Amino acid sequence: MIYLVYRMKLSSRARRDMRDFWQWLEDRENWFYRDLPMVREVRWYYSVVGDVYVLENWAAFDDEAAWGEYRTALAGLKADGDWETRRVGQDDWWEFLDTRIVTDLPVPVGFRRQDR
């Protein structure tokens, strides 16, 4: 599995109205990933110590080929003026800090405890 990781700092607008921001984020996730079936999973993390008001978005792909399909599909969606206008509206809510690609390790380390 590979993961495309974005880090974004919340804008002053988002920090002033967190309720609207969280609603916008839920709506955006449904809209943004609707036509991107190669994305296997999306996880979000929110920094509460250190880089406060920073979100991380982890989008999971089976492999590099699936990530390539994502990039191709995204380019096609960006060509749709209405879609692209909605996408760039995200700048009202956050500023992109950086992007990276990470992968699972080749050995079975790490664990997740099941709820008891």
Secondary structure, 3 states (H helix, E strand, C coil): CEEEEEEEEECHHHHHCHHHHHHHHHHHHHHHHCCCCCCCEEEEEECCCCCCCEEEEEEEECCHHHHHHHHHHHHHHHCCHHHHHHHHHHHHCEEEEEEEEEECCCCCCCCCCCCC
